Amino acid sequence: MAWHRTRYYPLAVRILTGVLTAIAVIILVYLVLILLEANPGNPLVDFIGAIADWFAWLFHDMFTADNAKLQALINYGLAALAYLLVGALVHTLGRRTVD
């Protein structure tokens, strides 16, 4: 039987990458709701906004702009990008090679 090298990702790496991706998706969904001017009084929009605000707290008012939509696009976009980059880093560093 021939031996070959395979790569696999431990369960913890897959779970952490999935969680970070899910956080980025929640932030992006809220960003889309902002850009489409969803009703902030709606319970679903309020719930998604509360979660997104909690995860993006480091990026609140990082950059200011005259246009509120542009400011949200920049700040929430950076937050989502940061979570995606950290997830990619975890995914890359968590790779194992087996003989």
C-alpha positions as CSV (number, residue, x, y, z in Angstrom):
1,M,0.0,0.0,0.0
2,A,1.4,3.4,-1.0
3,W,1.7,6.1,1.6
4,H,0.9,9.6,0.8
5,R,0.6,12.8,2.7
6,T,-2.8,14.2,3.5
7,R,-3.9,17.4,5.0
8,Y,-6.7,17.6,7.5
9,Y,-8.2,20.2,9.8
10,P,-8.8,19.3,13.5
11,L,-12.4,19.7,14.7
12,A,-11.5,22.7,16.9
13,V,-10.1,24.5,13.8
14,R,-13.2,23.8,11.8
15,I,-15.5,24.9,14.6
16,L,-13.5,28.1,15.2
17,T,-13.4,28.9,11.5
18,G,-17.1,28.3,11.2
19,V,-17.9,30.6,14.2
20,L,-15.7,33.4,12.9
21,T,-17.3,33.1,9.4
22,A,-20.8,33.1,11.0
23,I,-19.9,36.3,12.9
24,A,-18.7,38.0,9.7
25,V,-22.0,36.9,8.0
26,I,-24.1,38.4,10.8
27,I,-22.2,41.7,10.5
28,L,-22.6,41.7,6.7
29,V,-26.3,41.0,7.0
30,Y,-26.7,43.9,9.3
31,L,-24.7,46.1,7.0
32,V,-27.0,45.2,4.1
33,L,-30.0,46.0,6.3
34,I,-28.5,49.4,7.0
35,L,-27.8,50.1,3.4
36,L,-31.3,49.0,2.4
37,E,-32.8,51.2,5.1
38,A,-34.6,48.5,6.9
39,N,-37.0,49.5,9.7
40,P,-34.9,49.7,12.9
41,G,-38.0,49.2,14.9
42,N,-38.5,45.7,13.5
43,P,-37.6,43.1,16.1
44,L,-35.5,41.0,13.7
45,V,-33.5,44.0,12.5
46,D,-33.0,45.1,16.1
47,F,-31.9,41.6,17.1
48,I,-29.4,41.3,14.3
49,G,-28.2,44.8,14.9
50,A,-27.6,44.1,18.6
51,I,-25.5,41.0,17.8
52,A,-23.6,42.8,15.1
53,D,-23.0,45.8,17.3
54,W,-21.7,43.5,20.1
55,F,-19.2,41.8,17.7
56,A,-18.1,45.0,16.0
57,W,-17.6,47.1,19.1
58,L,-13.9,47.7,18.3
59,F,-14.9,49.3,15.0
60,H,-17.6,51.7,16.2
61,D,-16.8,55.2,14.9
62,M,-13.3,54.1,13.9
63,F,-13.8,56.2,10.8
64,T,-16.3,59.1,10.5
65,A,-18.0,60.3,7.3
66,D,-20.6,62.8,6.5
67,N,-22.9,60.1,5.1
68,A,-24.2,57.6,7.7
69,K,-24.4,54.8,5.2
70,L,-20.8,55.3,4.1
71,Q,-19.7,55.4,7.7
72,A,-21.5,52.1,8.4
73,L,-20.1,50.5,5.2
74,I,-16.6,51.4,6.2
75,N,-16.8,50.5,9.9
76,Y,-18.9,47.3,9.7
77,G,-17.1,46.3,6.5
78,L,-13.8,46.5,8.3
79,A,-15.2,44.5,11.2
80,A,-16.4,41.7,8.9
81,L,-13.1,41.7,7.0
82,A,-11.2,41.4,10.3
83,Y,-13.3,38.4,11.4
84,L,-12.8,36.8,7.9
85,L,-9.0,37.4,8.1
86,V,-8.7,35.9,11.6
87,G,-10.7,32.9,10.4
88,A,-8.4,32.4,7.4
89,L,-5.4,32.7,9.7
90,V,-6.8,30.1,12.1
91,H,-7.7,27.9,9.1
92,T,-4.1,28.2,7.7
93,L,-2.3,27.7,11.0
94,G,-4.6,24.8,12.0
95,R,-3.7,22.7,9.1
96,R,-2.1,19.4,9.9
97,T,-0.1,17.1,7.6
98,V,-0.2,13.4,8.1
99,D,2.1,10.9,6.5
